[in-house]
């Protein structure tokens, strides 16, 4: 199985707003993973820059990704962009060239990863 849409989103927060931004970004994880069409949604922070966050996402299609971005719980990051972010969110679309490796839900602490299902 290969997803129809893979993205990496990079978010650079203002240092003085790091905790508020981190708290907001963490609220996206569970509802996003429960959305129809979400295959995989991973959240990371850079080892080198504590204000650089990265989302790695696999979706069934660009259409379901567009629906995700329009979800009400995503809107606060858009509305608070100038307050929380040091620069605009940078999203790059990719095509996965190898089949998605399945991750068993029991391997994920919160059990919400649906990769390979």
C-alpha positions as CSV (number, residue, x, y, z in Angstrom):
1,X,0.0,0.0,0.0
2,X,1.2,3.5,-0.9
3,X,-0.5,6.6,0.4
4,X,-1.9,9.1,-2.2
5,X,-0.3,12.0,-0.4
6,X,2.8,12.3,1.8
7,X,3.9,15.6,3.4
8,X,6.5,16.9,5.7
9,X,5.6,20.1,7.5
10,X,8.2,22.3,9.2
11,X,7.2,24.7,11.9
12,X,9.6,27.2,13.5
13,X,8.3,28.8,16.7
14,X,9.3,32.0,18.3
15,X,11.6,31.0,21.3
16,X,9.5,33.0,23.8
17,X,6.4,31.2,22.6
18,X,7.8,27.7,22.5
19,X,5.6,26.2,25.3
20,X,2.4,27.7,24.0
21,X,3.2,26.5,20.4
22,X,4.2,23.0,21.6
23,X,1.0,22.7,23.7
24,X,-1.1,23.8,20.7
25,X,0.6,21.4,18.2
26,X,0.2,18.5,20.6
27,X,-3.6,19.0,20.6
28,X,-3.5,18.0,16.9
29,X,-2.2,14.5,17.3
30,X,-5.1,12.4,18.5
31,X,-7.9,14.0,16.5
32,X,-5.8,13.9,13.3
33,X,-4.9,10.3,13.7
34,X,-8.7,9.6,14.1
35,X,-9.6,11.4,10.9
36,X,-10.8,9.3,7.9
37,X,-8.1,9.1,5.4
38,X,-5.2,9.6,7.8
39,X,-2.7,6.8,7.4
40,X,0.1,8.1,9.5
41,X,0.7,11.3,11.5
42,X,4.0,11.7,13.4
43,X,5.2,14.7,15.4
44,X,8.9,15.5,16.0
45,X,11.2,18.2,17.4
46,X,14.7,18.9,16.1
47,X,17.6,17.7,18.2
48,X,19.5,20.8,17.2
49,X,16.8,23.5,17.5
50,X,14.1,23.1,20.2
51,X,11.9,25.6,18.3
52,X,11.8,23.6,15.1
53,X,8.9,21.1,14.9
54,X,8.2,18.7,12.1
55,X,5.1,16.7,11.1
56,X,5.5,13.6,8.9
57,X,2.1,12.7,7.4
58,X,0.6,10.1,5.1
59,X,-2.9,10.6,3.7
60,X,-5.1,8.6,1.3
61,X,-5.3,11.6,-1.0
62,X,-4.6,15.4,-1.3
63,X,-8.4,15.9,-1.0
64,X,-8.5,14.3,2.5
65,X,-5.4,16.4,3.4
66,X,-7.2,19.5,2.4
67,X,-10.2,18.5,4.5
68,X,-7.8,17.9,7.5
69,X,-6.3,21.4,7.1
70,X,-9.8,22.9,7.1
71,X,-10.7,21.1,10.4
72,X,-11.7,23.5,13.2
73,X,-9.1,22.3,15.6
74,X,-6.3,23.2,13.1
75,X,-7.5,26.8,12.7
76,X,-5.8,28.2,15.9
77,X,-2.3,27.7,14.3
78,X,-3.4,29.7,11.3
79,X,-5.0,32.4,13.4
80,X,-2.0,32.7,15.7
81,X,0.7,32.3,13.1
82,X,2.2,35.8,13.6
83,X,2.1,35.4,17.4
84,X,3.6,31.9,17.7
85,X,5.7,31.3,14.5
86,X,9.1,32.7,13.6
87,X,8.3,32.1,9.9
88,X,5.5,30.6,7.9
89,X,4.8,26.9,8.0
90,X,6.7,25.1,5.2
91,X,5.0,22.1,3.7
92,X,6.6,19.8,1.0
93,X,4.6,17.1,-0.8
94,X,6.3,13.8,-1.6
95,X,5.5,10.7,-3.5
96,X,6.3,7.5,-1.5
97,X,8.3,5.2,-3.7
98,X,8.2,2.0,-1.5
99,X,5.2,0.4,0.0
100,X,4.3,1.8,3.5
101,X,5.8,-0.4,6.2
102,X,3.0,-1.5,8.6
103,X,3.3,-0.5,12.2
104,X,1.3,-2.6,14.6
105,X,-1.0,-0.4,16.9
106,X,0.3,-2.1,20.0
107,X,3.8,-0.8,19.1
108,X,2.6,2.8,19.6
109,X,2.1,3.9,23.2
110,X,-1.3,5.6,22.5
111,X,-2.4,2.9,20.0
112,X,-3.7,5.5,17.5
113,X,-1.2,4.9,14.7
114,X,-3.1,3.3,11.9
115,X,-0.3,2.8,9.4
116,X,-0.8,-0.3,7.3
117,X,-4.5,-0.7,8.2
